[in-house]
Amino acid sequence: MPQTPAKQFSGIFISYRREDAAAHAGRLSDKLREYFGKDEIFMDIDNIQPGEDFVEVIEQAVGACEILIAVIGRSWLSDNDQNTGRLSNPNDFVRLEIATALNRNIRVIPVLVERATMPRPQDLPEDLSKLSRRNAIELSDIRWQRDVDQLIDAMVEIRRKLGVVQPLPRPAVEPEAPPTPQPETKPEPKPLPQPNPLLENWKWLAGAAALVIVMLIAVVWFIQSARSPNKPPVTEISKIAPATNEPAKKPESHDGMVYVPGGAFIMGRNDTDKYERPAHRETLKAFFIDSYEVTCGDYEKFVKEGSHPPPQGWPGRVCPAGEARKPVTGVTWGDAIAFCSARSKRLPSEQEWEFAARGTDGRRYPWGNQWHPGLANAVGAAIGMVEVGSYPAGKSPFGAFDMAGNAWEWTTADLMPYPGGKLPEPTADPGTKVLRGGNYKSKKHEATTTYRLGWKASGAPNYETTGFRCVKDAAESSPEK
């Protein structure tokens, strides 16, 4: 299929250095084309036809683009072999691309890959000095899809302000052509059969008997349903995957926690990314898990009890006004460990968290296998955190609330491959822990019961959407109260 000529191009230009980040630029290009469409993305290796003037085509494309993405790796400033400044050359293609875009005052977005850092002003020539003041987005290999989604969201908003209407996604398969109408043929008329009085009476009696049998069955079913304690409510939401994992007898209860019986379940999935593969069998002992994410008010009491520092963004040692019933965020992995320990509890293992969220029937979301708006604070349901328990119809099979959306939740797990699986390269840094459940910004695929996000236990850029809940071992022999 012929490519869009550069003079007609008015979309997103990807600038990169081949020796530096070609693989990451190509991977990003594929994702952007899936969302915006093939003709909206310009990347030289795909858009320049054989025999075209390389410099002329790029100058035309940069001159007409709406957004330029500058992919910056660790050797973006210097040559891999000589370690000398590449941008000092006025004919360097990357310099020409970015300088042209900056001079046109279009949006230039630095995208950092391979843990690269933004160049300092003194590292850049004068015509690129404005680049150092542009806010950058980091694309990490361990959270690639999440980071790319945030970049896409930013570009959609930029294009909306520019008056660009994003076309609807094209269907993957062309619709089938309607069948060619056939000339209508009229069948030869047949003589009507003469009614048989005896046969007609027999049909009437058989129909009446069948009607009586159906009515009796309906009455019996109605009586049994009325007696059943698990009769589903009539609302559409409460019809979704009713909980079937309650134990016959619970041990001693704990305030603010729900019981999760021990047993075997299937963890992970085989129809998603490598972090969640392969599906495998796990067996757990019984435990209790907090009904709700730990709230800001709960954490304030913990801070005031001792010398533990408050979370990021708190005014002093008190919870921000109006947020006492919202999940506490801004907490590191060590903060969550300390809180649970002070309450004679602990953080959940990754296996415990997933089992509490999906139950024994392997559901994709806490309420079932299909996404339903109004069951979780995710996918744009709200503009920020909401009070815990705000989506009661979306609770897990065991009765835990907000296990999809609202705030990410810490687990004890290091980000490691499942047995028989393999993480994408490069592997995670030491000290990377697993977060579960998504947050209010998450897409559908992140707010599942199986999605895994690697995040640094400490020293990450931010923890503004990171919270937690605690668990406690259950003695299954304890008497019920």
N, C-alpha and C positions, 0 to 999 in steps of 0.2 A: 504494500500500500504506500503511495507516495506520501512524503512528509509535508507538513505545513511549511510553505516558504517563509524565510525569516522576515521578509518585509510585511507579511500578514500576521506575524506572531505578536500577541499582546498579553501573554500570560505570565508564567513564573520561570525565571532564568536561574539555572543552577550553575554557579561558578565554583570550580574546584581545581586542585592541582593534581595531575595524574600520578605523579610520583608520591603524593602525600595521602590522598583519601579517595582514590577512584572507586574502591569497593563500597565504601560507605555512601558516596554520592550516587552510585548506581542503585544501591538498595533503597535509598531515600527516593530516588526518581521513580522506582517501581511503585512505591506506596502512594506517592502524590498522583501518579497517573491513574491508579485505581480509584482515587477520590475525585480528582478534578477533570479527568479525561486526558487522553493521549496528546491531543493537539494543544493543550494548555501548558505543557511543560517543555522547556527547551534545555537540552543537554547535548553538547557538541557531537558526541560520538553517534548519537541517534538522529540528529536533525540536519547534519551536513551531508549533502549528496556527493557522490564521487565527481570530481572535476570542479566543484565549486570553490571559490576563493575563501579560505578559512577565515581570514581577518575580516573581510567584507561581510560575511554572513553573521559573524559574532557581533560586529559593530551594529548591524541592522537590528539584530535580536535584542541586544542590550538597550539600544535606543528606543525600542518600542515596548519593553516589558513593563509590568506593573509592580512586580516584586522581584528582587534579586536575593537569592540565598547564597551566602558565601560559606562554603564548607571548609572548615579550618581544622587540620590535623596537627600532629606534633611537629612535623617538618614543613609546615606551610610557609614559614619565613625563610627557610634556608634550603639549599640543595643537599640531598642525601649524601652525596659523595664529597663535596668540597666544604660543606657547612658555611657557605657564604651567603650573604643576603640576596635573595632572588628579587625582591621588590625594588632594589636599587636600580635595576635595569628598566628604563622607561618603556621598553618594548615588551616587557613581560606581560603575557596574555592576562593573567589574573589581575595584575595591576590595572591594565587597560579596562577590563570588564567592570571592576568595582569603582574605579575613578569615574567612568562614564555614568554609572548609575548614581553616584553621589552628586555629580554635577547637575544631573537632572532632578535631584531632590526626590527621588523615588525611595520607597521603603527598602532598605538593605538590612537583611537579618543575618547576623553571624551565627552559624551553627557549628558548635564545637563537638568533635568526635575524638575517640581514642584518648579521652581525658586531657585534651589540649586546653590551654588557657588563652584568654584574649591577649592579643599583642599590645604592648605598651605604646603610648604615643611616640616615644623616642625611637621605637623600632620601625615606624612607618614613614614613608615619604610624605611630603607636604600634601599632595593631592589625595592621600588616603587618611589624613589625620582625623577626619570626622568618623571614620570607622570605629576608632577606639571608644567613642561615646555611644555607640549603638548597643542596646541591650541584647545579650546573646542568649541562645537556647542550647542546652547541652543534650545530645542524643547519646544515651548510655546503652551499651550492649545488653546489660542485664534488665533494663526496662524500656527497650526499644519501642515497642508498640505504644506504650503510654506516652512517651516523650514525643513520638511522631504525631499522635492524636492531638497533643497540646499545640504543636506547631501548626497543624492543619486548622485547628480552631482559631488561632491567631490570624492566619492568612485569610480565612473566610471572613473574619470581621474586618480586616483591612480592605478586602475587595468589596465588601458590602458598603463601606464608607466611600469607596471610589465609584459606586454605582454599578458594579459588575454583578450580574445575576448568575448565580451558580446553576448550570444546567442539571436537570435530574439525571441520576445514573442510568446509563443505557442498559437494556436487558442483555444478559449474557447470550441468549439464544434468540435468533430472529423468530417472530411469530409465524406460525404456519399459515400459508395462503388458504383462504376459504375454499372448500371443495367446489368444483365446477358444477353449476346446477344442471341436472339432467332433465330432459323434456318429460313433462308429466304424461303419464299413460293412465288411462282410466280402465279399471278391470271390467270385464263383462258382467253385467248384472246377473245375479243368481236368484232363483226362486226362493222366497222366504219359507222356512220350515213351518209346518203346521204344528201348533201347540198340542201337547199330550196332557190332558187333564190330570191323569194319575201321576205322571212325572212331575208336573208343576206342584201338586200337593206335597209330594215327597221332598222337593227342594225347599218348600216353605218350612216344613217341620224340621229339616236338618239345620236350616239357618237359625231358626228360633232356639234349637238346642245348643248350637255353638255360641249364640249370644248369652244364654244363661250360664254356660261354663266360663266364658270370659269374665262375666260380672262376678261370679264366685271367686275366681282367681284374684281379681282386683280387690275384693273385700278382704280376703285373707292377707294379701300383701300390705294393704293399708293398716290392718290391725297389727301386724308384725312390725311395720315401720314405726307406728306410734309408740310401741313398747321399747323400741331400740334406743339406747342412750346415745348412740352415735348418729342419729338422724341429722343430715346436713341441713344448714340454714338455706333459705331460698335465695339469698343474694348471690350474684354471680361470683364475687370475690371469694366467698366462703365455700364455693363449690370446688375451688382449686386445691387438689392434692390434700385432702384432710389428713391430719397427723395419724399415723398408725404405729408409732414407735413407743407409746407409753408402756411402761412395765406393769405387770399385774400387781406388784406390790413394791412400794418405794421404801427405802430406808429413812432414817431420821432426816428431816428437812433442815435447810439452812436458810435464814432470811435473805431474800434477794437473789437466790440461786435456784436453778432448775436441775433436776436429776437426769443424768444420761446413763442408761444401763450399759454394763459391759457387753461385749460381743464382737463379732467379726463384721467387717464391711469392706466394700471396694473403694479404694482411695485413688484419686486421679482420673484422667480420661485419656482416651486414645485418639480423639477427633479434634485436638487442639494443638497448641504449641508445645515445644519440647520440654518446657518447664513443668508441664502437667502430665507428661507421659513417663512410663506406661501406667495404665490402670493396674492396680495390684491389691492384694488382700492384706488387710491389717486387722489385728485383734487387740482390743483395749479392755482394761478393767473399768468398773463403774466409777463415775466421778460426778461432781456438781460443777456447773458453770454459771457465772453471773448472768442473770436475766437480761441485764442492760450493760452497755459500755460504761466504764467508770466515768462518772460525771465530774464537771468542774467543781461543783460543791463538795463532792466526796474528796477530791484531791486537795481542796483548800484545807479541810480538816486535817489531812495528813501532813501538809506543810506546816500548819500551826502547832502540830503536836511535837515537832522536833526541829532539827536544823537542816532538813532537806531543802534545797533551793526550789523556788517556784518554776513553773514551765516558762518557755519562751513567750514573750509578749504580755506577761502579767504586769499590772500596775502595782508594784510592791509584792506583798505576799498574799494577796486576795484575788479571788476569781473576778474577772471582769463583770461589770454590772449586767444583769439580765441573762447570764449564761450559766447559772448554777445547775440547771437541768440538762444542759447540752454536754456532749462528750468532752472530756478534758483532752486537749491536743497540745502539741509543742513538747511532748515528752519523749525522751530517748528510751532505748531498750533498758538501760540501767535504771532509769526513773520508774519504769513499769515494774521491774523486778523488785525494787525497794518497796513500792506501795503494796504489792501483793504479799510480800514477806511480812510487812508490818500488820497485815490483816490475817496472818496465819494461813495464807493461801499461796498460790504460785501462778506463773503465766502458763497458759495451755501449751501443750506440744502441738505441732502442726497436725498430727493425726487426731488429737482430741478436738481441735477447733473444727476440722472438716467434718468429723462424725457428728458433732453437735449441730452443725449447719445443715447437713444434707440427709442425715438419718440412714436407715438401713436400706432404703429403696433407691439410693444413688441419684437423687434429684439434682438438677443443674442449679436451681435457685432454692432458697430455703422453703418456698411454697410449692414448687413443682418444676416442670421442665420447660415452661414457656415464660418469657418475660411479660409481665403485666404492669402497666403504669399504675401508680398509686399504691404499690406494695413495698416500695423502698425509696429512700432519699438518694437517688442516683439518676444518671441520664437526664440531668437538668430538671429533676423534680422540684428542687429548691435552689436558691442562690447561695446557700451556705449550710452550715450545720443546723440541725433542728434538735429539739428536745428528744431525749431517748424515749423509745416507745411510741413515737408519733405514727408508726405504721403497723398497728397491731395485726392486721390481716396478713402481713408478710413475715410473721414469726416462723421460726424453724420448727421441725417436727416435735422437738422436745420442749418448745415454749420459749426459746431465747429470741430476743428482739434485735432488730437492726444488724443482722449478720450479713446483710447486703447493703452497701452504701453507708452514708453518714460519715464515719471515720474509719481509716485503716486501723487494723488491730495487730499488735505485736504477738508473735509466738516465740517459743524458745529455740526454734529450729535455725540452724545455719542453712544458707542457700546451697543445697547439694542436689545432685540428680537423684531421682528415685531408683530403686533397684532395677538394673537392666536398662536404665535410661542414660542420656547424655545431655549436658547443658550445651547451648550454643557457645562457641568461642568468641572472645576470651572468657575464661571462667571468672567467677565473682571474686572480688577482693576478700581477704580474710576479714572476719568481723561483720560480714554481710548477713543479716538476719531476714527471716521471711515475714512479710506482712500479709494479712488476709482480709477479704471482705470488701475491698474497694472503698471509695468515699463518695461524697455528694457530686463530685465532678466526673466520676467514672462512667465509662461506656458499658454497654450490656455485657461484653465479654470479660470485663474486669470485675463486675459485681456478682460473679458466680461463686459457687461453693468450692470450686477447685482452683481458681486463679491464684497464682503465686507472684508476689512482688518482692524482689531483693532490695533491702535498704540498709545502710550502714547503722550499726548499733549506736554509734556516736560519731560526731564530726561530719554529718551529712549537711548539704546546703540548708535544709530546713526540715522541720517536723510539724509544720502547721496543720496538716490533716491527719496526723498520726496519733491514735489513741490505743486503748487496750481494754480487756476484761480479764478477770482472774478465774481460776478453777480451784477445786479442792477435792482430794481423794474421798471416795465414799466407801464406807464399810457396809457391804451388801447384807451382812447379817444383822445390822442394827434394826431394832423394832420400829415400826411405823407409829407416828404420833399424830 
